[in-house]
Amino acid sequence: MKIVHVENYDEMSMRAARTVFNKIVESERVVLGLATGSTPEKMYDYLVDMLNKNKVDLSHVYTINLDEYVGLGNDHPQSYHQYMNRIFFDRVPIPKDHTFIPHGDAPDLEAEVERYEQVIEELGGVDLQVLGIGRNGHIAFNEPGTPFDSRTHVVDLAETTVNDNARFFDTVEEVPRQAITMGLDTIMSAKSILLLVSGDEKEEALACMIDCEVSEELPATILQRHHDVTVIADDEALE
Ligand code: GLP
């Protein structure tokens, strides 16, 4: 695991954007695994600027997102569909049919998770997976206790996660209690992983991810077993 220690959120975002940008321009075809949440927001801003300034053609780029809330339609303002449109897809010339996110309002959730795994397989797997980390050590929406061999599945969100994500909703009651998420084994199948960590509220989870024994109680520890993980973390997260 390679740890890149940066000063602050801005530098983390710039470095991450450059890594993704380089991957895009150096590849003939690339599948990016994308994350949501506050952490990657500025990375997307920088990436949009870099892509547009350099007039990069994106017809060789495919994206697959980690997760989506159960029960939110694709046009719900707090859905990850809308997040991705707002922050990235609507700002760059990526073909919309190259972008994939689970459907949280699918009538048959079990069929939806199977469909999603098939999409990943048909794309040929993820080349570069961008990740954040939850305060409780979750990655995507894989909460503590999620089996390491899990593929895309439906999860019940931990109370801490519901509370942490309440800031995006008007009230905590509006936060969905379930999500569809890529599993830990799905994430580990990515060829390389870029984990972004910023802020002192992530300090404990990050320290444990690096040093604790690998355990399903802290899902992110599984990353210790991946052969190509780069962590970009800022001062506050590493202190
Ligand atoms: C969310 C997302 C994760 C994200 C994490 C941290 O619940 N499902 O993909 O990495 O929690 O979010 P944030 O970056 O907002 O702290």
Residues whose N, C-alpha, C, O or C-beta is under 5 A from the ligand:
A	BS01	GLP	A35 T36 G37 S38 T39 G132 I133 G134 A140 F141
